[in-house]
Amino acid sequence: MLFKPLLFLFTLAAQSLLALGFTNPIKSRDGSDPFMVYHEGYYYLTTTTWSNLQLTRATTINGLKTATPKVIWTDSTSSRCCNLWAPEIHWYTPASGRRILVHVRLIRYMQVCTRAEPYNVSYYSAGSSGTLDNQRTHVLKGSSTSIWDSNWSYASRIAIPGRDVWAIDSTVLIIGSTRYLVYSSWDGADQCIFISKMNSATSVGNTVLISRPTLSWERVGSNVNEGPAAIYHGGRTWIVYSASGCAGTGYKLGRLEFTGSDPMNPSSWTKYGNPIFQSANGFGSQPGHNGFFLSPSGNQIWNVYHANTASPGNCDGSRRTLVQMVNWNSDGTPNLGSPRALSDNIAEPV
């Protein structure tokens, strides 16, 4: 007869935990290039120290603040030993066969896959020692669909056909049943957003440029579009990206919307004329390089991003990881708001 009282107390304790919430930052050092997913009761946060890739997990956002990070990758191979940036974990399911429910960037959709079990892959940028000029996109393969228990092995470098040059911040975009690799690369004096159709988890087809930093707020310090992140809602698709140089005072987020029929046609992408997320009211010094993840119920989309501790900002480990919920405007577009004050108590996702 003790079961019901114990269940009541457990439920009350869980509700109290959610009500307490959390304050930002959730990582106060080496919080650069954050990416998060929620899977089977845990939040997983990937970040970089530049010399290794780290994974932190907890059952609550607040728990991530005190959880011990786990190093999932270091590398001594000279071409990819150093400057490890922007790790992201995605579920890979090869095409054809039975249908199952999978998560890619934790936006749910039905995807055709093989009889073979899906597995985790991690995309990240890395290069050689002593220079930032040799950055390329690399892929790790997890040993299973379990993020925490996976052993990670080097899978491949992604070589872009006809354009095997500097490429960073790669992410996966889903349009219909097709995957696309979206990344940042230099074109002359501009760092731009490119897209390629994926043939597999480790190979892509030809690439096209879909966004160049042409607006004044994309050209503060340096001409930059980087850190693309896909967000899906109400049948619409956007790519949120970082604009301007990460050092200085201009770093912020902009967005593109897929408004055409072919993602590989640059005219299918519409750029919004104003930033979607930037410093405001003295908070959120130069926010940038974000990602999106679903809440436990799947009914909320949350934004994870990094920001500097001071202004002007730097492109180093002083950047912090912060989290807040995405809202939606009456016209169906995402509303990221402004960076919330560090004193704000934020309710846990539901």
HELIX and SHEET records of a PDB file:
HELIX    1   1 PHE A    3  LEU A   20  1                                  18    
HELIX    2   2 ILE A   61  LEU A   64  1                                   4    
HELIX    3   3 SER A   78  ARG A   80  5                                   3    
HELIX    4   4 SER A  216  GLU A  218  5                                   3    
HELIX    5   5 PRO A  266  SER A  268  5                                   3    
SHEET    1   A 4 SER A  32  HIS A  39  0                                        
SHEET    2   A 4 TYR A  42  THR A  48 -1                                        
SHEET    3   A 4 LEU A  53  ALA A  58 -1                                        
SHEET    4   A 4 LYS A  70  TRP A  73 -1                                        
SHEET    1   B 4 CYS A  82  TYR A  92  0                                        
SHEET    2   B 4 TYR A 119  GLY A 127 -1                                        
SHEET    3   B 4 ARG A 136  GLY A 142 -1                                        
SHEET    4   B 4 TRP A 152  ARG A 157 -1                                        
SHEET    1   C 2 ARG A  99  VAL A 104  0                                        
SHEET    2   C 2 ILE A 107  VAL A 112 -1                                        
SHEET    1   D 4 ILE A 168  ILE A 175  0                                        
SHEET    2   D 4 THR A 178  ASP A 187 -1                                        
SHEET    3   D 4 ASP A 190  MET A 198 -1                                        
SHEET    4   D 4 VAL A 204  SER A 211 -1                                        
SHEET    1   E 4 ASN A 225  HIS A 233  0                                        
SHEET    2   E 4 ARG A 236  ALA A 243 -1                                        
SHEET    3   E 4 LYS A 252  PHE A 258 -1                                        
SHEET    4   E 4 TRP A 269  LYS A 271 -1                                        
SHEET    1   F 3 SER A 285  LEU A 294  0                                        
SHEET    2   F 3 ILE A 301  ASN A 308 -1                                        
SHEET    3   F 3 ARG A 320  MET A 325 -1                                        
SHEET    1   G 2 ASN A 327  TRP A 328  0                                        
SHEET    2   G 2 PRO A 334  ASN A 335 -1                                        
END                                                                             
